[in-house]
Amino acid sequence: MDYNRVVFRKINGLAGKNKWLDAFGRAGAEWVIIAMAGWYVSGIFIENFPGYRTIFLFLAISAGAWLAGWGIDWLLAWQMKEIRPVLAEQNAKSFFKPITGWHSYPSDHAMTAFLLFFLGLFFHIPGAWTLLPMALWVCWGRVYCAMHYPFDIIGGIATAAFSLALAGYVFSLIL
């Protein structure tokens, strides 16, 4: 058995044994990413009361990086066609049903969560380091709730770093 599945089974094996841990895992898997996005966007507007041009630039680079990351994720998913653990693992415990079952690698949630963290650092958003534990919470919750394997999370983080670098490079050519 590969290490990816061993780690997944250890994390997912905790599911269903403690109602507080289940609530924590489910919140990470579903809702924390929304709080991260709110923190990031409000941080853009708080940072030294930037002008409209700066806000537009922040949002354009953010949207460009996210679209690039999402596109890369889907190309990789289409190429890999890895089934989600909730469907592939016989004893996986999940708290909800995924919208798609064929797309496990890489994790779009991990990509988005870490992209928000990386963008927060890139733009010096106030409290950007607070986004790191939230991003880790999202990633852990996705494995805990049997939506992804640990390597899916690593793939999402790598996609986030690459898409930010790509978006930053493209916008540096434009500006």
C-alpha positions, 0 to 999 in steps of 0.5 A: 500500500502506498504512503498516500493511502496510509496517511489518508486512512490515518486522518480519515480514520478519526472521522465519526469518533468525536462530534467536535472533531467532525464539526471542525473537519467539516468546517475546514472542508467546506466553509473556512475558505469563504472566511479566507476569501473575505479576509483577503478581499477586506485586507485589500481595501484596508491596506493604506486605503489604496486608490482604485487603480491599486485595488483593480490591480490587486483584484486582477492579479488575484483573479488571473492567478486563480483562473490560471490555477483552476485551469491547471488543476482541471488539466491535471485532473483530466489527465490523471483521472483520480477518483475521490477517496470517498468513492475509491476507499471502501471504509472512507467516512465522509460527511457530504457527497462531492459534486464530482467524483472523478476529480481528486488530484489536485485539490481545487480547495487546497489551491484556492486556500494557499493561493489566498495565503500566497497572495496575502503575503505577495500584497502585504495584506494585514494579518496575512500570516493568519491565513496560513493556519486557515489554509492548513485547516482547509487542507486537513478538512478535505482529507478528513472528510474523504474528499482528497488524498494528502498528495492531492493537497500537495498538488493543489499547493504546488499549483497555487505557487505556480499560478501566482508566479505565472500571474505575477510574471504576466502582469509585470509584462503588462505594467 
